[in-house]
Amino acid sequence: MNHVIATSRPWNEIMARRLEEKTGHRFQLITRKEDLTPERLAEIAPRYVFFPHWSYLIPDAIHSAHECVVFHMTDLPYGRGGSPLQNLIQRGHQETMLSALRCVAELDAGPIYLKRPLCLEGAASEIFLRAAGTIESMIENIIRDEPQPKPQVGEPVPFRRRTAVESDVAQAPIQDLNDFFDFIRMLDAEGYPRAFIDLHGHRMELSRVQLEQDRLIGTFVIHRQHIIPDKNGGGIKMLLDRCYPKPPRDVFQRMLDLYKPSDPLYTLELNGHIIGMVYCARHSKGGHLESLAIDPEYRGLGLANRLVETLIQDNPGAITLTTRIPEFFVYHDFRDVHRMPDGSLFMVRMPTEQETG
């Protein structure tokens, strides 16, 4: 029997392989929003589509055609909405329930298959790993027992999705050391905007915090602030709009959604105008080259090569990308990994011994 695991977080990606070993069923892993399409699911013909952690809305065409199971980190209907972990910790909860529910049009309002307890101690990264193990067990139960989901009972309590700017420690509702501790640990996971303090054109990010009697001990990283030009008139937006004029592909908006101040972002300017840029979104193993753009009037001059070479020289970790022009990136020692459903190629460049040494 076929099933799908759709997840946008790396700590859940190994789940599909483990579930195949445990259940004997086939699990297809989907990690990108653009790969979750009615056509793709029609080819797989899954019994269930499981969403252990998915950062996007699930289209009506998906959840109306397939039995989609979402996992939410609250005792529903308490805590419907975004950023459940952060909202729970800020409300003083030390434990919660993981709810497995069927996806419907209204957010987090579907009937419940089952619930399991979850401890909220530790950093966000620890809690998410703990939740992943519990979700894996819940998926096994659902596959084995095929329970009929039951309507939620009680008055809904909505949660509001947090924004990246709310990770600013200076603006947080903090009164004592325990508040500092909870604020830092609840944001300490890959893919989340860590707690930060902005000072003198630099940003200090806080993580790995421990509470020791009358003090906190942890890790901080200070890096220079980089400001992406504003949405309406910024030079990068103007360049990307010229290079990618056809809707619905909004490359600049995707860049805003992903961008963190420590991400590598390089631009080429001529007479005060940005004519080229490359942007790489950092992750734990290196980075993913999200955008490479050269103004159409200045192509053929080797500017793209200069940008990619600079990115590689300054960022010695693994760099991945998805492209429809693999020949250009082969020149820069990227190699094919696999072909995506839309026909593009996923490629990776690993650092050489000389570069890492």
C-alpha positions as CSV (number, residue, x, y, z in Angstrom):
1,M,0.0,0.0,0.0
2,N,1.3,3.5,-0.8
3,H,1.4,6.5,1.5
4,V,3.0,10.0,1.3
5,I,5.0,11.8,3.9
6,A,5.0,15.6,3.1
7,T,7.3,17.6,5.3
8,S,9.2,20.9,5.1
9,R,11.6,20.2,8.0
10,P,14.8,18.2,7.7
11,W,14.3,16.3,11.0
12,N,11.3,14.4,9.5
13,E,12.9,13.4,6.2
14,I,14.2,10.0,7.5
15,M,10.8,9.1,8.8
16,A,9.6,7.7,5.4
17,R,12.4,5.1,5.3
18,R,11.9,4.0,8.9
19,L,8.2,3.6,8.4
20,E,8.7,1.5,5.3
21,E,11.0,-0.8,7.4
22,K,8.5,-1.0,10.2
23,T,5.2,-1.4,8.3
24,G,6.2,-3.0,5.0
25,H,4.2,-0.3,3.2
26,R,5.7,2.1,0.6
27,F,6.2,5.8,1.5
28,Q,6.9,8.6,-0.9
29,L,8.7,11.6,0.6
30,I,7.7,15.1,-0.6
31,T,9.7,18.1,0.8
32,R,8.8,20.9,-1.6
33,K,5.6,22.9,-2.0
34,E,5.8,22.7,-5.8
35,D,6.0,18.9,-5.8
36,L,2.7,18.5,-3.8
37,T,0.4,18.5,-6.8
38,P,-2.8,16.6,-7.7
39,E,-1.0,15.1,-10.6
40,R,1.8,13.8,-8.5
41,L,-0.5,12.3,-5.9
42,A,-2.7,10.7,-8.6
43,E,0.4,8.9,-9.8
44,I,1.2,7.7,-6.3
45,A,-2.4,6.8,-5.4
46,P,-1.7,7.0,-1.6
47,R,-4.0,5.6,1.1
48,Y,-3.0,8.4,3.4
49,V,-1.0,11.7,2.9
50,F,0.7,12.5,6.2
51,F,1.9,16.0,7.1
52,P,4.2,15.7,10.1
53,H,5.4,19.3,9.6
54,W,4.3,21.3,6.6
55,S,4.8,25.1,6.4
56,Y,2.2,25.8,3.6
57,L,-1.6,25.7,3.2
58,I,-2.8,22.4,1.7
59,P,-4.9,23.2,-1.4
60,D,-8.5,22.1,-1.5
61,A,-7.8,20.0,-4.6
62,I,-5.4,17.9,-2.4
63,H,-7.3,17.4,0.8
64,S,-10.7,16.9,-1.0
65,A,-9.3,14.1,-3.2
66,H,-7.1,12.3,-0.6
67,E,-7.2,11.5,3.1
68,C,-4.7,14.0,4.4
69,V,-3.6,13.7,8.0
70,V,-2.1,16.7,9.7
71,F,-0.3,16.8,13.1
72,H,-0.7,19.8,15.3
73,M,1.2,20.4,18.6
74,T,-1.9,21.3,20.7
75,D,-4.8,19.6,22.4
76,L,-7.3,20.7,19.7
77,P,-9.5,22.7,19.5
78,Y,-7.3,24.5,21.9
79,G,-4.5,26.3,20.0
80,R,-5.8,26.3,16.4
81,G,-3.5,28.4,14.2
82,G,0.2,29.1,13.7
83,S,3.4,28.8,15.8
84,P,1.9,26.3,18.3
85,L,5.1,25.5,20.2
86,Q,6.0,29.2,20.8
87,N,2.5,30.1,21.8
88,L,2.4,27.2,24.2
89,I,5.7,28.0,25.9
90,Q,4.8,31.7,26.2
91,R,1.6,30.7,27.9
92,G,3.5,28.7,30.5
93,H,2.6,25.2,29.3
94,Q,5.1,22.4,30.2
95,E,3.4,19.7,28.2
96,T,0.8,19.4,25.5
97,M,-1.0,16.9,23.3
98,L,-0.1,16.0,19.7
99,S,-3.3,15.9,17.7
100,A,-3.6,13.9,14.5
101,L,-6.5,15.3,12.5
102,R,-7.9,15.1,9.0
103,C,-7.3,18.2,6.9
104,V,-10.3,20.2,5.9
105,A,-10.8,23.7,4.4
106,E,-10.9,25.4,7.9
107,L,-7.5,25.6,9.5
108,D,-6.9,22.9,12.2
109,A,-10.7,22.3,12.4
110,G,-10.8,18.7,11.1
111,P,-11.9,15.6,13.0
112,I,-9.4,13.9,15.3
113,Y,-7.9,10.5,14.7
114,L,-5.9,10.3,17.9
115,K,-3.9,12.3,20.4
116,R,-0.6,11.6,22.3
117,P,1.1,13.5,25.1
118,L,4.3,15.6,24.4
119,C,6.7,17.1,26.9
120,L,7.8,20.7,26.2
121,E,11.1,20.7,28.1
122,G,14.3,21.7,26.3
123,A,15.1,23.7,23.2
124,A,12.7,23.8,20.2
125,S,15.0,21.5,18.3
126,E,14.8,18.8,21.0
127,I,11.0,19.2,21.2
128,F,10.6,18.8,17.5
129,L,12.7,15.7,17.5
130,R,10.7,14.3,20.4
131,A,7.5,15.1,18.5
132,A,8.8,13.4,15.3
133,G,9.2,10.1,17.2
134,T,5.7,10.4,18.6
135,I,4.3,11.3,15.2
136,E,6.0,8.3,13.7
137,S,4.3,6.0,16.2
138,M,0.9,7.7,15.5
139,I,1.3,7.1,11.8
140,E,1.9,3.4,12.5
141,N,-1.3,3.3,14.6
142,I,-3.3,5.0,11.9
143,I,-2.1,2.7,9.2
144,R,-2.7,-0.4,11.3
145,D,-6.1,0.5,12.8
146,E,-7.5,2.9,10.2
147,P,-9.5,4.8,12.9
148,Q,-12.4,6.9,12.0
149,P,-11.7,10.6,12.9
150,K,-14.1,12.1,15.4
151,P,-15.3,15.8,15.5
152,Q,-13.4,18.1,17.8
153,V,-15.1,18.8,21.1
154,G,-15.0,22.2,22.9
155,E,-14.7,25.9,22.2
156,P,-11.8,26.7,19.8
157,V,-8.9,28.8,21.2
158,P,-7.0,30.4,18.3
159,F,-3.2,31.0,18.2
160,R,-1.7,33.7,16.0
161,R,1.3,32.9,13.8
162,R,4.4,34.6,14.9
163,T,6.6,36.7,12.5
164,A,10.3,36.9,12.3
165,V,10.4,40.4,13.8
166,E,8.9,39.0,17.0
167,S,12.1,37.2,17.7
168,D,13.6,40.5,18.8
169,V,14.5,40.1,22.5
170,A,14.3,43.9,23.1
171,Q,10.6,43.8,22.1
172,A,9.7,40.6,23.9
173,P,7.4,40.5,27.0
174,I,10.2,39.5,29.4
175,Q,10.3,40.1,33.1
176,D,12.7,37.7,34.6
177,L,15.5,35.1,33.9
178,N,13.0,32.3,33.2
179,D,11.3,34.5,30.6
180,F,14.6,35.0,28.9
181,F,15.3,31.2,29.0
182,D,11.9,30.3,27.5
183,F,12.1,33.0,24.8
184,I,15.5,31.8,23.6
185,R,14.8,28.1,23.7
186,M,11.4,28.2,22.0
187,L,13.1,29.7,18.9
188,D,16.1,27.4,18.8
189,A,15.5,25.1,15.9
190,E,16.6,24.9,12.3
191,G,14.4,26.9,10.0
192,Y,13.2,29.2,12.7
193,P,14.2,32.9,13.3
194,R,16.4,32.6,16.5
195,A,16.1,35.1,19.3
196,F,18.2,38.2,18.4
197,I,19.3,41.6,19.5
198,D,20.3,44.3,17.0
199,L,23.1,46.6,18.0
200,H,25.3,49.1,16.1
201,G,24.5,47.7,12.7
202,H,25.0,44.1,13.8
203,R,22.7,41.3,14.9
204,M,23.4,38.9,17.9
205,E,21.6,35.6,17.6
206,L,21.1,33.5,20.8
207,S,20.9,29.7,21.1
208,R,21.8,26.6,23.1
209,V,20.8,28.3,26.3
210,Q,21.0,26.7,29.8
211,L,19.5,28.0,33.0
212,E,21.9,27.8,35.9
213,Q,20.6,29.3,39.2
214,D,20.9,33.0,38.7
215,R,22.3,33.2,35.2
216,L,21.9,31.9,31.6
217,I,24.7,30.3,29.7
218,G,24.5,29.7,25.9
219,T,25.8,30.5,22.5
220,F,25.7,33.8,20.6
221,V,26.7,34.6,17.1
222,I,27.2,38.2,16.0
223,H,27.1,39.1,12.3
224,R,26.8,42.3,10.2
225,Q,23.3,43.3,9.3
226,H,22.4,43.1,5.6
227,I,19.2,44.8,4.7
228,I,17.3,43.7,1.6
229,P,15.9,46.7,-0.2
230,D,12.3,47.6,0.4
231,K,9.5,45.7,-1.3
232,N,8.3,48.6,-3.5
233,G,11.5,50.2,-4.8
234,G,14.5,48.1,-4.0
235,G,17.1,47.5,-6.6
236,I,17.1,43.7,-6.1
237,K,13.3,43.5,-6.5
238,M,13.6,45.6,-9.7
239,L,16.3,43.3,-11.1
240,L,14.4,40.1,-10.2
241,D,11.2,41.5,-11.8
242,R,13.1,42.2,-15.0
243,C,14.6,38.7,-15.0
244,Y,11.4,36.8,-14.0
245,P,8.5,38.9,-15.4
246,K,6.0,36.1,-15.8
247,P,3.5,35.4,-12.9
248,P,2.9,33.6,-10.7
249,R,6.6,33.2,-10.0
250,D,7.4,35.9,-7.4
251,V,11.1,35.3,-6.9
252,F,11.6,38.4,-4.7
253,Q,8.8,37.4,-2.3
254,R,10.3,33.9,-1.9
255,M,13.6,35.5,-1.1
256,L,12.0,37.7,1.5
257,D,10.3,34.7,3.1
258,L,13.6,32.8,3.3
259,Y,16.2,35.6,4.0
260,K,18.1,35.7,7.2
261,P,20.7,38.4,7.9
262,S,23.6,35.8,7.9
263,D,22.7,34.4,4.4
264,P,25.2,35.1,1.6
265,L,23.9,37.7,-0.7
266,Y,26.1,39.3,-3.4
267,T,25.2,42.0,-5.9
268,L,26.9,43.7,-8.9
269,E,26.2,47.4,-9.4
270,L,26.8,49.7,-12.3
271,N,26.1,53.5,-12.1
272,G,24.1,53.0,-8.9
273,H,21.9,50.2,-10.4
274,I,22.0,46.6,-9.4
275,I,22.6,44.5,-12.6
276,G,23.3,41.1,-11.0
277,M,22.9,39.2,-7.8
278,V,23.2,35.7,-6.2
279,Y,21.5,34.6,-3.0
280,C,22.2,31.5,-1.0
281,A,19.9,30.4,1.9
282,R,22.0,28.9,4.6
283,H,21.2,25.5,6.3
284,S,23.0,23.2,8.7
285,K,25.1,21.5,6.0
286,G,25.9,24.5,3.9
287,G,23.4,26.4,1.7
288,H,20.9,26.3,-1.1
289,L,21.5,28.7,-4.1
290,E,18.0,30.2,-4.4
291,S,18.5,33.0,-6.9
292,L,21.0,33.9,-9.6
293,A,20.1,36.8,-11.8
294,I,21.8,39.0,-14.4
295,D,20.1,42.0,-16.0
296,P,19.2,40.9,-19.6
297,E,21.2,43.9,-21.0
298,Y,24.4,42.7,-19.4
299,R,24.3,39.0,-20.1
300,G,27.2,37.3,-21.9
301,L,29.9,39.2,-20.1
302,G,30.8,36.5,-17.5
303,L,29.1,38.3,-14.6
304,A,27.2,35.2,-13.5
305,N,30.4,33.3,-13.4
306,R,32.0,35.9,-11.1
307,L,29.0,35.9,-8.8
308,V,29.0,32.1,-8.4
309,E,32.8,32.0,-8.0
310,T,32.6,34.5,-5.2
311,L,29.8,32.6,-3.5
312,I,31.9,29.4,-3.6
313,Q,35.1,31.0,-2.4
314,D,33.4,32.7,0.6
315,N,31.2,29.7,1.6
316,P,33.2,26.5,1.7
317,G,30.3,24.2,2.7
318,A,28.1,22.1,0.5
319,I,25.9,24.2,-1.9
320,T,22.8,22.8,-3.5
321,L,20.5,24.2,-6.2
322,T,17.7,23.3,-8.6
323,T,18.1,24.4,-12.2
324,R,17.1,24.0,-15.8
325,I,20.5,25.1,-17.1
326,P,22.8,22.4,-15.6
327,E,25.6,23.0,-18.1
328,F,26.4,26.3,-16.5
329,F,26.7,24.8,-13.0
330,V,28.7,21.7,-14.2
331,Y,31.4,24.3,-15.2
332,H,31.5,25.2,-11.5
333,D,31.8,21.6,-10.3
334,F,28.2,21.0,-9.4
335,R,26.9,17.4,-10.1
336,D,23.5,16.0,-10.8
337,V,21.7,14.3,-7.9
338,H,18.3,13.6,-9.3
339,R,15.7,15.0,-11.7
340,M,12.7,16.8,-10.2
341,P,9.1,16.1,-11.2
342,D,8.9,19.4,-13.1
343,G,12.0,18.4,-15.2
344,S,14.5,20.5,-13.4
345,L,17.7,19.1,-11.9
346,F,18.7,19.0,-8.3
347,M,22.5,19.5,-8.1
348,V,25.1,19.7,-5.4
349,R,28.7,21.0,-5.1
350,M,30.8,19.5,-2.4
351,P,33.9,21.4,-1.1
352,T,37.2,20.1,-2.2
353,E,40.0,19.1,0.3
354,Q,41.9,22.2,-0.9
355,E,39.0,24.5,-0.1
356,T,38.3,23.0,3.3
357,G,41.9,22.9,4.2
